[in-house]
């Protein structure tokens, strides 16, 4: 009981620093119709619309949602930009169409189940499983709006509360030292109590542990709480550098913002916002000035900007982009589009949002890797890589390139991978038709070479390896690992070092 309490207390005091050091993964992307629904719940003006996935649903939506609409906007739903200028592999031009109500079913039928290719999808394109039917608004002006992270401060969520420390007072240092010494003496006493030198003493001391009274436990809690409060007080001596996100606005929207920023950078207005103070009326007014609305009410537009900022922070967004954000003839500012990304580290508190993830729109290899707790990013090369450690993985990719090859992926199995994870890694690598050779580069520190070797052998039994495999093992249990590979009877290409491995992998392509 004492040990458990001490463990909890130590964990609590260390978790503060740990949270500051976490590296964030920023992946979740949702469809436009999902983003529009989320914005509507936060009081942001969006067009009336409904997502459908079949012709029956299209007909029902036209009957129930758009009974009096003469025209309807039909938008293909894929997780990629440039839909309006995209082309379906079936030949249909454009993933967004404004059509008469009686032609909606026909155009939706040509989109559903078809592959749409845009600038962002690559040549393979993405399958359209849903289309979003929206009311056609009378737009007076189209503009651009976005909230994103400021790379310089890594804000708002992942940055660091960078600080410059003022010298704490002498009394603060003395109080800290006294408390720490008390804790050390307390922990030493418990440690001595829990480690006997004989069987008899061990039983007696175990009995003593069981009889540890509540006052002893309370004393430990009090000491730690005092230290925590003192630490909080010391934080008052720190000047927190601002952690910034950027709100970007432009009076021209509905087109490629990248091209516009290149040709007319003066039109792009960037308003930095310190997340610790939040958005002010002055900040929101600057954003609205950047949009330069001609008919929309200025005060109402400022309130819309503040609501968008609130959504961004409350929902742990990493990107909120509206292109176009438009003003209508009835003087409203409306989000006519919606692109939102979310921080994967926030999944535990954004459970409802993360149920919106659409794995069918993601790289199936990355989905499989995530399920196996592997770090995988697909690339376009020919040499599949399996490495432990992100730094070593990047170095491996660089050296492959140096020798004239191209890496097919980034795959980090981590430091605690099991045999089953290694097997899954090989399945992912061999599922890529572009892979013509595989390079396994393991430096055994936490990760043991014999575990990797056993995983390679088991993978060979489950997956038909039709491509050459180059293996470089070094570090913990390397002799056992090499023996496992040698006794397996597999035809492998062994390498002495990373340079040798990369050179042999490139040669194996021919």
NUSE-32124 format. One record per residue (C-alpha): x, y, z; residue in three letters. Coordinates in steps of 0.001 Angstrom, whole numbers, padded with zeros to 6 digits, always signed. Layout:
XYZala;...
END
This chain:
+000000+000000+000000unk;+002833+002366+000944unk;+004710+001570-002233unk;+001631+002142-004328unk;+000971+005507-002698unk;+004579+006598-003145unk;+004443+005555-006778unk;+001281+007578-007315unk;+002752+010619-005598unk;+005954+010452-007628unk;+004020+009994-010848unk;+001851+012992-010050unk;+004795+015265-009414unk;+006632+014121-012552unk;+003631+014270-014861unk;+003721+018072-015001unk;+007081+018057-016749unk;+006150+015074-018890unk;+003115+016787-020340unk;+005307+019668-021523unk;+007565+017317-023423unk;+005007+015224-025294unk;+005388+015254-029032unk;+002051+015659-030712unk;+000736+013676-033618unk;-001573+015734-035772unk;-003511+013541-038119unk;-007285+013459-037826unk;-009004+014954-040846unk;-012785+014983-041246unk;-015121+015484-044198unk;-016633+018820-045133unk;-020151+017806-044089unk;-018857+016731-040669unk;-016989+020008-040258unk;-020066+022005-041242unk;-022146+020164-038655unk;-019534+020855-035968unk;-019377+024549-036847unk;-023157+024812-036794unk;-023183+023430-033238unk;-020812+026262-032250unk;-023076+028988-033647unk;-021230+029505-036938unk;-023277+030259-040055unk;-023200+027367-042558unk;-025402+026482-045532unk;-028219+023998-044971unk;-027069+020591-046184unk;-027171+016828-045847unk;-024709+014034-046702unk;-025992+011078-048707unk;-024461+007793-049845unk;-027114+006305-052151unk;-029664+007379-054731unk;-032520+006591-052338unk;-030979+008972-049805unk;-030553+011605-052522unk;-034252+011443-053413unk;-035276+011553-049755unk;-033055+014586-049099unk;-034501+016446-052085unk;-037996+015717-050828unk;-037435+016478-047129unk;-034624+019060-047012unk;-034830+020893-050350unk;-038511+020723-051366unk;-038574+024243-052821unk;-034994+024584-054081unk;-034639+025177-057807unk;-030870+024522-057652unk;-028700+022438-055318unk;-024938+022251-054827unk;-023595+018684-055111unk;-020176+018195-053496unk;-018155+014998-053603unk;-016737+014111-050189unk;-013098+013034-050065unk;-010305+013962-047674unk;-008386+016077-050163unk;-008528+019593-051537unk;-008983+020758-055123unk;-012235+018862-055647unk;-013792+021528-057810unk;-010980+021256-060377unk;-010625+017486-060022unk;-011534+014830-062569unk;-013215+011476-062045unk;-011550+008464-063626unk;-014920+007813-065235unk;-014466+011056-067199unk;-016725+013428-065244unk;-015093+016827-064804unk;-015245+018507-061422unk;-016104+017193-057966unk;-018450+020115-057172unk;-021479+020959-059315unk;-024386+023397-059072unk;-027317+021738-060807unk;-031087+022033-061141unk;-033005+020042-058563unk;-034308+017493-061083unk;-030727+016697-062198unk;-029232+016197-058723unk;-029854+012436-058687unk;-028128+012012-062053unk;-024965+013912-061096unk;-024829+012257-057664unk;-025040+008840-059311unk;-022027+009728-061484unk;-020033+010655-058352unk;-020915+007949-055831unk;-018527+005009-055868unk;-016250+006676-058413unk;-012610+007722-058024unk;-011874+011445-057973unk;-008370+012645-058814unk;-007216+016070-057600unk;-003905+017858-057117unk;-003775+016548-053559unk;-004825+012908-054056unk;-002068+011824-056398unk;-002714+009821-059555unk;-004455+007056-057618unk;-007287+009384-056525unk;-009830+008687-053781unk;-013191+006930-053821unk;-016271+009104-053280unk;-018489+007277-050787unk;-020693+010253-049942unk;-021859+013442-051598unk;-022895+016560-049708unk;-026070+018268-050927unk;-026190+021958-049964unk;-028549+024827-050515unk;-027405+027282-053157unk;-026792+030614-051477unk;-026856+034023-053120unk;-023197+034918-052600unk;-022072+038516-052939unk;-018384+037998-052232unk;-016027+035057-051615unk;-013084+035340-049207unk;-010563+033119-047432unk;-010219+032340-043708unk;-007988+029987-041724unk;-006675+029370-038235unk;-003457+027414-038020unk;-000469+026772-035788unk;+002451+029152-035734unk;+005508+027047-036538unk;+007881+029404-034734unk;+006244+028871-031363unk;+004742+025462-032210unk;+001504+026857-030795unk;-001084+026590-029625unk;-001057+023116-028141unk;+002380+021728-028735unk;+004697+024531-028075unk;+006471+025057-025131unk;+005834+027463-022405unk;+009252+028923-023016unk;+010405+031020-020146unk;+013165+033180-018827unk;+013654+032617-015091unk;+014165+035392-012645unk;+016399+034420-009746unk;+014184+033006-006975unk;+014538+034469-003518unk;+016857+032901-000951unk;+013969+031927+001279unk;+012313+030079-001634unk;+015474+028054-002208unk;+015805+027239+001498unk;+012180+026115+001751unk;+012627+023911-001313unk;+015767+022321+000105unk;+014087+021638+003462unk;+011085+019981+001837unk;+013227+017882-000487unk;+015386+016713+002426unk;+012285+015745+004387unk;+011001+013731+001443unk;+014359+012028+000982unk;+014479+011027+004656unk;+010907+009783+004489unk;+011539+007684+001385unk;+014748+006284+002889unk;+012811+005206+005951unk;+010164+003433+003891unk;+012837+001809+001716unk;+014699+000506+004783unk;+011439-000765+006182unk;+010594-002681+003003unk;+014003-004376+002375unk;+014943-007031+004952unk;+018194-008998+005235unk;+016707-012308+006413unk;+013559-014350+006019unk;+012478-013641+009596unk;+013284-009957+009308unk;+011471-009854+005987unk;+008280-011198+007556unk;+008526-008805+010468unk;+009127-005861+008159unk;+006275-006904+005897unk;+004086-006932+008981unk;+005375-003470+009841unk;+004509-002284+006351unk;+000982-003615+006681unk;+000638-001750+009977unk;+001786+001570+008520unk;-000731+003954+010014unk;-002696+006551+008160unk;-000632+009355+009695unk;+002473+008112+007830unk;+000626+008155+004514unk;-000877+011550+005218unk;+002569+012896+006051unk;+003887+011827+002655unk;+000915+013433+000920unk;+001363+016682+002863unk;+005077+016912+002015unk;+004468+016363-001696unk;+001596+018846-001764unk;+003791+021472-000094unk;+006456+020898-002712unk;+003905+021164-005524unk;+002522+024436-004117unk;+006037+025791-003720unk;+006814+024872-007325unk;+003689+026663-008480unk;+004826+029682-006515unk;+008219+029544-008193unk;+006450+029564-011555unk;+005444+033103-010692unk;+009104+033971-011280unk;+008824+032942-014923unk;+007906+035256-017783unk;+005925+033067-020169unk;+006774+033677-023801unk;+003588+033972-025869unk;+002398+030805-027584unk;+000867+031925-030834unk;-001636+030687-033344unk;-002294+032549-036581unk;-005586+033664-038019unk;-005223+034231-041750unk;-007691+036181-043857unk;-007820+037301-047457unk;-010419+039297-049367unk;-010174+036899-052310unk;-011287+033301-051827unk;-012782+030322-053607unk;-009489+029668-055387unk;-006049+028265-054626unk;-004754+030277-051680unk;-001213+029048-052380unk;-001233+030551-055871unk;-002789+033753-054578unk;-000197+034094-051802unk;+002585+033667-054353unk;+001253+036217-056808unk;-000313+038722-054388unk;+001221+038278-050921unk;+000011+041745-049914unk;-003558+040415-049836unk;-002780+037895-047103unk;-003463+039263-043617unk;-002019+037357-040641unk;-003227+038113-037130unk;-001254+036426-034312unk;-003204+035494-031181unk;-001640+034570-027846unk;-003595+031538-026624unk;-002979+032465-022991unk;-004840+035754-023377unk;-007265+034624-026092unk;-008719+036533-029001unk;-009712+040145-028402unk;-012254+042314-030196unk;-009297+044150-031720unk;-007835+040882-033061unk;-011168+039840-034533unk;-011616+043287-036100unk;-008218+042988-037829unk;-009281+039630-039277unk;-012550+041107-040564unk;-010629+044019-042088unk;-008501+041459-043932unk;-011646+039836-045296unk;-012948+043277-046415unk;-016653+042355-046505unk;-018793+044674-048588unk;-022303+043975-047274unk;-021984+041706-044219unk;-022587+043380-040862unk;-019191+044204-039310unk;-020105+043485-035671unk;-021798+040215-036561unk;-018747+039241-038618unk;-016462+039939-035639unk;-018614+037642-033498unk;-018363+034892-036142unk;-014561+035160-036106unk;-014522+034848-032310unk;-016766+031767-032472unk;-014428+030160-035001unk;-011495+030825-032685unk;-013431+029322-029767unk;-014193+026190-031817unk;-010526+025861-032768unk;-009386+025889-029145unk;-012216+023900-027567unk;-012016+021099-030128unk;-008197+020827-030164unk;-007939+021720-033844unk;-004616+021967-035631unk;-006180+023537-038736unk;-009462+025263-039489unk;-009746+026438-043091unk;-012752+027934-044851unk;-012380+028556-048574unk;-014548+030316-049343unk;-015980+032114-046387unk;-018611+034224-048095unk;-021031+037055-047519unk;-024568+036578-048706unk;-027150+038964-050075unk;-028907+038923-046684unk;-025726+040433-045143unk;-024433+037330-043369unk;-020936+035888-043182unk;-021239+032194-044033unk;-018743+029326-043993unk;-019388+027926-047466unk;-016680+025280-047008unk;-015068+023511-044048unk;-011720+021827-043572unk;-010761+020845-040026unk;-007851+018827-038661unk;-007483+017698-035055unk;-004664+016740-032718unk;-004505+012969-032188unk;-003206+013562-028661unk;-006617+015032-027813unk;-008515+011849-028701unk;-009108+011056-025021unk;-011132+014248-024487unk;-012585+014627-027995unk;-014140+011167-028199unk;-017179+012304-030189unk;-015058+014059-032804unk;-012681+011119-033182unk;-015563+008766-033973unk;-015825+010758-037225unk;-012517+009351-038519unk;-012964+007750-041955unk;-010273+005063-042354unk;-011461+004312-045898unk;-010006+007683-046950unk;-006615+007005-045350unk;-003690+004976-046648unk;-004637+001366-045727unk;-001001+000672-044861unk;-000981+003518-042351unk;-004283+002295-040884unk;-002854-001223-040454unk;+000328+000211-038934unk;-001620+002304-036439unk;-003564-000771-035311unk;-000254-002589-034745unk;+001169+000450-032910unk;+003816+001043-035572unk;+004942+004401-036936unk;+004504+004206-040711unk;+004381+006736-043538unk;+004077+005529-047117unk;+006357+007005-049784unk;+006864+006382-053503unk;+010191+004513-053607unk;+011198+000907-054186unk;+013115-000056-051042unk;+010983-000920-048039unk;+012573+000063-044719unk;+012088-001442-041264unk;+014108+000364-038608unk;+013963+000941-034858unk;+014074+004599-033885unk;+012918+007621-035851unk;+016412+009120-036127unk;+017928+005904-037426unk;+014997+005527-039820unk;+015633+008980-041275unk;+019355+008252-041574unk;+018587+004961-043323unk;+016361+006716-045842unk;+019048+009329-046489unk;+021762+006740-047105unk;+019495+004765-049441unk;+019050+007957-051434unk;+022791+008605-051313unk;+023442+005247-053003unk;+020923+005940-055769unk;+017846+004229-054331unk;+014506+005594-053156unk;+012834+004607-049864unk;+009304+003231-050108unk;+008355+004184-046595unk;+009239+005419-043154unk;+008698+002553-040683unk;+009812+002779-037060unk;+009021-000356-035030unk;+010065+001422-031841unk;+012093+000137-028916unk;+009629-002394-027494unk;+008263-004135-030576unk;+007056-007710-030185unk;+007482-010517-032696unk;+003872-010064-033788unk;+004523-006387-034531unk;+007566-007308-036635unk;+005417-009793-038545unk;+002786-007104-039105unk;+005498-004714-040295unk;+006597-007229-042942unk;+002999-007706-044049unk;+002662-003962-044542unk;+005937-003722-046464unk;+005123-006630-048763unk;+001598-005331-049436unk;+003166-002429-051336unk;+003525-003501-054959unk;+006204-000865-055540unk;+008570-002470-053016unk;+011328-004384-054857unk;+013650-004913-051871unk;+013485-004670-048092unk;+016161-003239-045805unk;+016017-004156-042116unk;+018312-001927-040047unk;+018251-002611-036315unk;+020493-001170-033665unk;+019668-003153-030537unk;+019442-000956-027499unk;+016038-001391-025906unk;+014980-003361-028983unk;+016669-006771-028970unk;+018134-008201-032160unk;+016888-011730-031397unk;+013275-010452-031232unk;+013650-008827-034639unk;+015254-011984-036048unk;+012426-014180-034731unk;+009899-011774-036202unk;+011606-011914-039591unk;+011556-015733-039556unk;+007883-015873-038516unk;+006997-013284-041137unk;+008669-015392-043801unk;+006448-018306-042780unk;+003267-016224-042997unk;+004146-013958-045913unk;+005617-015122-049172unk;+008733-012987-049438unk;+009263-012503-053151unk;+011763-009675-052827unk;+015351-009701-051525unk;+015805-008824-047849unk;+018934-007073-046599unk;+019502-007309-042839unk;+021869-005291-040684unk;+021778-006166-036978unk;+023924-004638-034280unk;+023647-004269-030515unk;+021801-006193-027811unk;+021633-009966-028427unk;+023112-009550-031901unk;+024786-012989-031851unk;+021528-014722-030937unk;+019745-012774-033653unk;+022262-013718-036328unk;+022131-017368-035235unk;+018316-017394-035516unk;+018511-016012-039039unk;+021272-018436-040053unk;+019435-021495-038716unk;+016181-020451-040382unk;+017434-021445-043827unk;+016202-018166-045286unk;+018044-016532-048147unk;+019064-013213-046675unk;+021631-010613-047587unk;+023586-009624-044474unk;+025420-006342-044053unk;+028175-005205-041717unk;+027125-001580-041325unk;+024496+000894-042523unk;+026468+002057-045539unk;+027040-001542-046641unk;+023348-002345-046088unk;+022117+000567-048186unk;+024526-000240-051009unk;+023436-003905-051062unk;+019730-002948-050963unk;+020163-000716-054021unk;+022091-003443-055858unk;+019378-005960-054999unk;+016896-003967-057086unk;+018637-005135-060240unk;
END
